[in-house]
Every structure is written in structure tokens, then in C-alpha cells.
Amino acid sequence: MQSANAHAHHPVSTYVATAFWLVAALAFAGTLLRGWAARDLAFGGLLLAVFVTISTGRTYTVKLQDRIIMLEMKVRCAEVLPPGADAKLARLRPKQIVALRFASDDELGALLDRAVAEDLSPRAIKQAVSIWRPDYNRT
């Protein structure tokens, strides 16, 4: 049975970064206020917190871009291909759909058919593109 609680988002990497930040904050406070010899622990915790935060931000950015590209491809296929042909996108994995974005409008339908029929890898899809549509907006 589905419920809102079953779909709660628990960003583990955010919790990890927070834990490292708390270790760093306690170690800095202890070093400054109590004279603890925890300066290295404080800097290490701070470094790890920053690293995890940056990694999480990059991961989220790429996932969001992939979702936007998948939506863009659904709209593009609905506009360029015959009615109903865009339904084939549902048979592809997200990375395959992302790879299809490079195909020109003229070759999109045939490449979509081939990607579904042959279960082409994203790399194979990109290599099959003959008229390349560049993506200058990817970060």
C-alpha cells in the first residue's frame, strides 16, 4: 500500500556532512575554550564536511539535469515524431534517453527505434548519431 511516508526523502549524504560539521564544531570549540588538542580533528571534520557537501551538490545537479533532459526529450519526441512514437521512451533507461538528445530531428525516430530494438548503450547511441546536436547548457 502506498502512502506519503513511504516516499519520504532521507538525504543520507546531508546527514553525513552534518555529522562531520558537528565533529569539527565541537573540536574547534573544545580547542578554543577547553584547550583540547583537537585542532587536527577539527580541520579534518571540516574538510570532510566540505567534501561531502560539494560531492552531494554535484550529484544532485547531474540528476536534476538528467530529469530535465528526459522531460525535454518527451516533449521533443511528441513534437517531431508521429503520434504515439514518444511512448517508446518509456522502454529506455534514463542514460539512454539522455544520449538520444544529441540526435538531429531527422534521425531521432530511427535512432529511437534502434535503441529500443537493440537495447543500445548510451555510448552506442551517441556513436550512431550522424548529425550531432550539441548541448552547450550541460554543467
SULCOR-V103294 format. One record per residue. N is the residue number from 1. RES is the residue in one letter. PHI is phi in degrees with one decimal (999 if undefined). Layout:
N:RES:PHI / N:RES:PHI
//
This chain:
1:M:999 / 2:Q:-86.2 / 3:S:-152.6 / 4:A:-62.9 / 5:N:-65.3 / 6:A:-70.0 / 7:H:-111.2 / 8:A:-65.9 / 9:H:-96.9 / 10:H:-121.4 / 11:P:-74.0 / 12:V:-56.1 / 13:S:-62.8 / 14:T:-67.4 / 15:Y:-64.9 / 16:V:-63.8 / 17:A:-60.4 / 18:T:-64.6 / 19:A:-62.4 / 20:F:-63.5 / 21:W:-64.3 / 22:L:-64.8 / 23:V:-59.4 / 24:A:-62.7 / 25:A:-63.0 / 26:L:-65.9 / 27:A:-66.6 / 28:F:-62.9 / 29:A:-62.1 / 30:G:-63.5 / 31:T:-66.4 / 32:L:-76.1 / 33:L:-94.7 / 34:R:-117.0 / 35:G:77.4 / 36:W:-63.4 / 37:A:-95.0 / 38:A:-124.0 / 39:R:-60.9 / 40:D:-63.5 / 41:L:-63.3 / 42:A:-63.4 / 43:F:-67.6 / 44:G:-62.8 / 45:G:-63.3 / 46:L:-65.1 / 47:L:-61.2 / 48:L:-65.5 / 49:A:-62.2 / 50:V:-65.7 / 51:F:-59.7 / 52:V:-64.6 / 53:T:-64.3 / 54:I:-65.5 / 55:S:-61.9 / 56:T:-64.1 / 57:G:-61.2 / 58:R:-66.1 / 59:T:-61.1 / 60:Y:-62.7 / 61:T:-61.7 / 62:V:-65.7 / 63:K:-62.8 / 64:L:-65.0 / 65:Q:-60.8 / 66:D:-61.9 / 67:R:-63.8 / 68:I:-66.1 / 69:I:-63.2 / 70:M:-62.1 / 71:L:-65.0 / 72:E:-58.2 / 73:M:-68.1 / 74:K:-61.4 / 75:V:-66.1 / 76:R:-62.1 / 77:C:-64.3 / 78:A:-64.9 / 79:E:-81.3 / 80:V:-93.9 / 81:L:-96.3 / 82:P:-60.9 / 83:P:-53.5 / 84:G:90.6 / 85:A:-67.1 / 86:D:-66.1 / 87:A:-65.0 / 88:K:-65.2 / 89:L:-59.0 / 90:A:-64.4 / 91:R:-89.7 / 92:L:-106.1 / 93:R:-79.6 / 94:P:-53.4 / 95:K:-65.3 / 96:Q:-68.6 / 97:I:-65.5 / 98:V:-61.7 / 99:A:-67.2 / 100:L:-65.8 / 101:R:-61.4 / 102:F:-79.4 / 103:A:-73.5 / 104:S:-69.1 / 105:D:-58.2 / 106:D:-66.0 / 107:E:-104.7 / 108:L:-60.7 / 109:G:-61.0 / 110:A:-65.7 / 111:L:-70.2 / 112:L:-61.6 / 113:D:-57.9 / 114:R:-65.9 / 115:A:-61.4 / 116:V:-71.5 / 117:A:-66.0 / 118:E:-102.7 / 119:D:48.1 / 120:L:-64.2 / 121:S:-72.8 / 122:P:-55.8 / 123:R:-64.0 / 124:A:-65.1 / 125:I:-62.0 / 126:K:-61.7 / 127:Q:-69.7 / 128:A:-80.8 / 129:V:-70.9 / 130:S:-101.8 / 131:I:-114.5 / 132:W:-77.8 / 133:R:-102.2 / 134:P:-69.3 / 135:D:-119.2 / 136:Y:-86.5 / 137:N:-97.8 / 138:R:-71.7 / 139:T:-101.0
//
